[in-house]
Amino acid sequence: MAVVLALVSALMYGLSDFLGGLVSRRVSAWSAAVVGQTSSTVCTALAALFVSGSPTAAHFAWGAVAGLAGGVGTAFLYRGLSGGRMGVVAPVSAVGSAVVPVVVGALTGERPGSLMWVGIVLALPAIWLISTVPASAPGEHRESFAAGLTDGIVAGLGFGAMFAALGQVPDGAGLWPLATVQAFSVLGVVLLATALRTEWVPRSPQAAWAALTGPFGATAALAFLLATHHGFLTLSGVLAAFYPAVTVLLAVVVLRERIHRVQALGLAICAVSVVLVSLA
């Protein structure tokens, strides 16, 4: 069950990032992030009204930490997507988002089996291969690729911290801590944009399209939370980090971007990794 839920999370995150990336090419990445995360907050809060739970102050605190980290990750991801190839920036962010939960899970005493560890170890280079694009590829520029890589790394660390903190919310807490995650992610984007003296207020009517990412983002976070309740944070974090595969495939189908050989190899290894952790 944990494997299925984590893969659903990856699918939803991939869809959300693809749509968010499209919008951030036309409006400020920061305003797109604010609209998208606000939409996710509303969706999660509505769901929380119908799900019982007994959250504590500690659960809300973990939600706030996860939200701030996720807000930083979202802001840098959207900024990177707006300036580079969608098939490159999103996968780079996934490396950090996979590594952080693995490290936290190992430090907190999780002990996956040998077969699962093989799948986890394979996943990390696979994600990196997906993100690798030759500098000589048509339409690529070293400067834009380097900038996108930097944004992707910062985004990945933010998402990884979000996954690790979200994994501390136990079953029975209900969905209000998850709504806190989404709300504080908006705050994280606003604070970071303000610190960088960047405009974040949605002024263009086109920014409203970012609201479409809300249901996908909310579903992704919920699926990840449920996955951690049914399995290891280590496992859930790695499988959820496969969301770039969805983004890459959508970029190929919708935007006609090209999958390079190293990316295809990465996708193949990702598939092997999923099979291994599923069999563990």
GUFI-406853 format. One record per residue (C-alpha): x, y, z; residue number from 1. Coordinates in nm, 2 decimals. Each point is the difference from the previous one (the first is absolute). Layout:
residues N
VOVO      px      py      pz  lumkol
VOVO       X       Y       Z     NUM
...
end
This chain:
residues 280
VOVO      px      py      pz  lumkol
VOVO    0.00    0.00    0.00       1
VOVO    0.28    0.24    0.09       2
VOVO    0.16   -0.05   -0.35       3
VOVO   -0.33    0.07   -0.18       4
VOVO   -0.07    0.31    0.21       5
VOVO    0.35    0.14   -0.05       6
VOVO   -0.02   -0.05   -0.37       7
VOVO   -0.34    0.18   -0.01       8
VOVO    0.17    0.28    0.18       9
VOVO    0.27    0.01   -0.26      10
VOVO   -0.26    0.01   -0.28      11
VOVO   -0.19    0.28    0.16      12
VOVO    0.32    0.20    0.07      13
VOVO    0.11   -0.05   -0.35      14
VOVO   -0.33    0.13   -0.14      15
VOVO    0.00    0.30    0.24      16
VOVO    0.36    0.09   -0.09      17
VOVO   -0.07   -0.02   -0.37      18
VOVO   -0.30    0.23    0.02      19
VOVO    0.18    0.23    0.23      20
VOVO    0.30    0.02   -0.23      21
VOVO   -0.23    0.09   -0.29      22
VOVO   -0.16    0.28    0.19      23
VOVO    0.34    0.13    0.13      24
VOVO    0.12    0.05   -0.35      25
VOVO   -0.26    0.27   -0.05      26
VOVO   -0.02    0.16    0.34      27
VOVO    0.22    0.05    0.30      28
VOVO    0.11   -0.34    0.14      29
VOVO   -0.06    0.14    0.35      30
VOVO   -0.35    0.11   -0.07      31
VOVO   -0.07   -0.34   -0.16      32
VOVO    0.13   -0.17    0.31      33
VOVO   -0.22    0.21    0.23      34
VOVO   -0.31   -0.07   -0.20      35
VOVO    0.07   -0.37   -0.04      36
VOVO    0.08   -0.06    0.37      37
VOVO   -0.30    0.21    0.11      38
VOVO   -0.22   -0.23   -0.22      39
VOVO    0.16   -0.30    0.16      40
VOVO   -0.07    0.14    0.35      41
VOVO   -0.37    0.05   -0.09      42
VOVO   -0.03   -0.35   -0.14      43
VOVO    0.16   -0.16    0.30      44
VOVO   -0.20    0.20    0.25      45
VOVO   -0.32   -0.10   -0.17      46
VOVO    0.10   -0.36    0.02      47
VOVO    0.10    0.04    0.37      48
VOVO   -0.36    0.10    0.08      49
VOVO   -0.11   -0.35   -0.08      50
VOVO    0.29   -0.20    0.16      51
VOVO    0.01   -0.05    0.38      52
VOVO    0.32    0.02    0.19      53
VOVO    0.17    0.10    0.32      54
VOVO    0.29    0.23   -0.09      55
VOVO    0.23    0.13    0.27      56
VOVO    0.22    0.32    0.01      57
VOVO    0.30   -0.21   -0.10      58
VOVO   -0.18   -0.12   -0.31      59
VOVO   -0.08    0.35   -0.11      60
VOVO    0.36    0.10    0.07      61
VOVO    0.12   -0.27   -0.23      62
VOVO   -0.25    0.12   -0.26      63
VOVO    0.13    0.36    0.03      64
VOVO    0.36   -0.12   -0.05      65
VOVO   -0.10   -0.21   -0.30      66
VOVO   -0.20    0.29   -0.14      67
VOVO    0.28    0.25    0.02      68
VOVO    0.25   -0.24   -0.16      69
VOVO   -0.25   -0.09   -0.27      70
VOVO   -0.06    0.37   -0.07      71
VOVO    0.37    0.05   -0.06      72
VOVO    0.01   -0.30   -0.22      73
VOVO   -0.30    0.10   -0.20      74
VOVO    0.12    0.35   -0.05      75
VOVO    0.34   -0.10   -0.13      76
VOVO   -0.14   -0.28   -0.21      77
VOVO   -0.24    0.23   -0.18      78
VOVO    0.27    0.26   -0.04      79
VOVO    0.22   -0.27   -0.16      80
VOVO   -0.27   -0.13   -0.22      81
VOVO   -0.08    0.35   -0.13      82
VOVO    0.36    0.04   -0.12      83
VOVO    0.11   -0.34   -0.11      84
VOVO   -0.12   -0.33   -0.16      85
VOVO   -0.28   -0.16    0.20      86
VOVO    0.15   -0.34   -0.06      87
VOVO    0.33    0.11    0.18      88
VOVO   -0.08    0.22    0.29      89
VOVO   -0.27   -0.21    0.16      90
VOVO    0.21   -0.32    0.00      91
VOVO    0.29    0.17    0.16      92
VOVO   -0.22    0.11    0.29      93
VOVO   -0.10   -0.36    0.05      94
VOVO    0.35   -0.11    0.09      95
VOVO    0.00    0.21    0.32      96
VOVO   -0.36   -0.09    0.08      97
VOVO    0.09   -0.37   -0.01      98
VOVO    0.33    0.03    0.19      99
VOVO   -0.13    0.19    0.30     100
VOVO   -0.28   -0.24    0.11     101
VOVO    0.24   -0.30   -0.05     102
VOVO    0.25    0.16    0.23     103
VOVO   -0.26    0.10    0.26     104
VOVO   -0.16   -0.34   -0.02     105
VOVO    0.33   -0.18    0.06     106
VOVO    0.09    0.23    0.29     107
VOVO   -0.33   -0.06    0.17     108
VOVO    0.04   -0.38    0.00     109
VOVO   -0.17   -0.12   -0.32     110
VOVO    0.15   -0.32   -0.13     111
VOVO   -0.13   -0.10   -0.34     112
VOVO    0.09   -0.34   -0.14     113
VOVO    0.30   -0.06   -0.23     114
VOVO   -0.22   -0.01   -0.32     115
VOVO   -0.16    0.32    0.09     116
VOVO    0.33    0.17    0.07     117
VOVO    0.12   -0.11   -0.35     118
VOVO   -0.31    0.16   -0.15     119
VOVO    0.06    0.32    0.20     120
VOVO    0.37    0.02   -0.10     121
VOVO   -0.09   -0.05   -0.36     122
VOVO   -0.26    0.27    0.01     123
VOVO    0.24    0.28    0.08     124
VOVO    0.23   -0.03   -0.31     125
VOVO   -0.31   -0.07   -0.20     126
VOVO   -0.15    0.33    0.09     127
VOVO    0.33    0.17   -0.07     128
VOVO    0.01   -0.16   -0.35     129
VOVO   -0.34    0.12   -0.08     130
VOVO    0.11    0.36    0.08     131
VOVO    0.31   -0.02   -0.21     132
VOVO   -0.01    0.17   -0.34     133
VOVO    0.30    0.06   -0.22     134
VOVO    0.10    0.36   -0.02     135
VOVO    0.02   -0.03   -0.38     136
VOVO   -0.37   -0.10   -0.03     137
VOVO   -0.21    0.23   -0.23     138
VOVO   -0.14    0.30    0.19     139
VOVO    0.22   -0.06    0.31     140
VOVO    0.23    0.26    0.14     141
VOVO    0.26   -0.06    0.27     142
VOVO   -0.10    0.31    0.19     143
VOVO   -0.37   -0.08    0.01     144
VOVO    0.08   -0.36    0.08     145
VOVO    0.23    0.09    0.29     146
VOVO   -0.26    0.24    0.14     147
VOVO   -0.27   -0.26   -0.03     148
VOVO    0.22   -0.25    0.17     149
VOVO    0.06    0.23    0.30     150
VOVO   -0.37    0.07    0.04     151
VOVO   -0.07   -0.37   -0.03     152
VOVO    0.24   -0.09    0.28     153
VOVO   -0.14    0.26    0.24     154
VOVO   -0.35   -0.11   -0.09     155
VOVO    0.10   -0.37    0.06     156
VOVO    0.13    0.08    0.35     157
VOVO   -0.32    0.18    0.08     158
VOVO   -0.22   -0.28   -0.12     159
VOVO    0.22   -0.26    0.18     160
VOVO   -0.04    0.19    0.33     161
VOVO   -0.37    0.02   -0.07     162
VOVO   -0.03   -0.38   -0.05     163
VOVO    0.21   -0.07    0.31     164
VOVO   -0.21    0.24    0.22     165
VOVO   -0.33   -0.12   -0.14     166
VOVO    0.10   -0.36    0.08     167
VOVO    0.00    0.09    0.37     168
VOVO   -0.38    0.06    0.00     169
VOVO   -0.15   -0.33    0.12     170
VOVO   -0.32   -0.18   -0.11     171
VOVO   -0.30    0.12    0.20     172
VOVO    0.10    0.37   -0.02     173
VOVO   -0.25    0.07   -0.27     174
VOVO    0.06    0.24   -0.29     175
VOVO    0.02    0.33    0.18     176
VOVO    0.38   -0.03    0.04     177
VOVO    0.02   -0.06   -0.37     178
VOVO   -0.21    0.31   -0.06     179
VOVO    0.26    0.18    0.22     180
VOVO    0.27   -0.13   -0.23     181
VOVO   -0.16    0.16   -0.30     182
VOVO   -0.08    0.33    0.18     183
VOVO    0.35    0.04    0.12     184
VOVO    0.14   -0.08   -0.34     185
VOVO   -0.17    0.32   -0.12     186
VOVO    0.16    0.19    0.29     187
VOVO    0.34   -0.15   -0.10     188
VOVO   -0.04    0.12   -0.36     189
VOVO   -0.11    0.35    0.11     190
VOVO    0.29    0.04    0.26     191
VOVO    0.26   -0.12   -0.24     192
VOVO   -0.13    0.22   -0.28     193
VOVO    0.00    0.30    0.23     194
VOVO    0.35   -0.07    0.12     195
VOVO    0.12   -0.01   -0.36     196
VOVO   -0.20    0.31   -0.08     197
VOVO   -0.20   -0.19   -0.27     198
VOVO   -0.36    0.07   -0.09     199
VOVO   -0.23   -0.28    0.12     200
VOVO   -0.34    0.16   -0.01     201
VOVO   -0.21   -0.16   -0.29     202
VOVO   -0.08    0.29   -0.22     203
VOVO   -0.04   -0.17   -0.34     204
VOVO   -0.33   -0.18   -0.07     205
VOVO    0.21   -0.28   -0.14     206
VOVO    0.13   -0.08    0.35     207
VOVO   -0.35   -0.14    0.08     208
VOVO    0.08   -0.30   -0.21     209
VOVO    0.25   -0.11    0.27     210
VOVO   -0.31   -0.08    0.22     211
VOVO   -0.04   -0.31   -0.22     212
VOVO    0.31   -0.15    0.17     213
VOVO   -0.17    0.02    0.34     214
VOVO   -0.20   -0.33   -0.01     215
VOVO    0.30   -0.19   -0.14     216
VOVO    0.23    0.14    0.27     217
VOVO   -0.25   -0.07    0.27     218
VOVO   -0.05   -0.36   -0.12     219
VOVO    0.38   -0.05   -0.03     220
VOVO    0.06    0.11    0.36     221
VOVO   -0.28   -0.21    0.14     222
VOVO    0.11   -0.31   -0.19     223
VOVO    0.36    0.05    0.13     224
VOVO   -0.13    0.04    0.36     225
VOVO   -0.20   -0.32   -0.03     226
VOVO    0.30   -0.18   -0.15     227
VOVO    0.21    0.09    0.31     228
VOVO   -0.27   -0.15    0.22     229
VOVO    0.01   -0.33   -0.19     230
VOVO    0.38   -0.02   -0.05     231
VOVO    0.34    0.15    0.05     232
VOVO    0.07    0.37   -0.05     233
VOVO    0.31   -0.12   -0.19     234
VOVO   -0.21   -0.19   -0.25     235
VOVO   -0.27    0.26   -0.04     236
VOVO    0.25    0.28   -0.05     237
VOVO    0.18   -0.17   -0.28     238
VOVO   -0.31   -0.12   -0.19     239
VOVO   -0.16    0.34    0.03     240
VOVO    0.32    0.16   -0.14     241
VOVO   -0.08   -0.18   -0.33     242
VOVO   -0.23    0.28   -0.08     243
VOVO    0.25    0.14   -0.26     244
VOVO   -0.07   -0.30   -0.22     245
VOVO   -0.36    0.12   -0.03     246
VOVO    0.12    0.36   -0.07     247
VOVO    0.25   -0.12   -0.27     248
VOVO   -0.26   -0.22   -0.18     249
VOVO   -0.25    0.28    0.00     250
VOVO    0.26    0.24   -0.14     251
VOVO    0.07   -0.25   -0.28     252
VOVO   -0.37   -0.06   -0.08     253
VOVO   -0.13    0.35    0.04     254
VOVO    0.30    0.23   -0.06     255
VOVO    0.18   -0.23   -0.25     256
VOVO    0.32    0.00    0.21     257
VOVO    0.25   -0.26   -0.08     258
VOVO    0.10   -0.28    0.23     259
VOVO    0.38   -0.06   -0.02     260
VOVO    0.16   -0.34    0.03     261
VOVO    0.12    0.06    0.36     262
VOVO   -0.35    0.11    0.10     263
VOVO   -0.15   -0.31   -0.16     264
VOVO    0.26   -0.21    0.20     265
VOVO   -0.10    0.18    0.32     266
VOVO   -0.37   -0.07   -0.07     267
VOVO    0.08   -0.37   -0.05     268
VOVO    0.20   -0.02    0.32     269
VOVO   -0.29    0.17    0.18     270
VOVO   -0.23   -0.27   -0.12     271
VOVO    0.24   -0.27    0.13     272
VOVO    0.02    0.18    0.34     273
VOVO   -0.38    0.01    0.03     274
VOVO   -0.01   -0.38   -0.07     275
VOVO    0.27   -0.07    0.26     276
VOVO   -0.16    0.20    0.28     277
VOVO   -0.34   -0.15   -0.09     278
VOVO    0.14   -0.35    0.04     279
VOVO    0.17    0.07    0.33     280
end
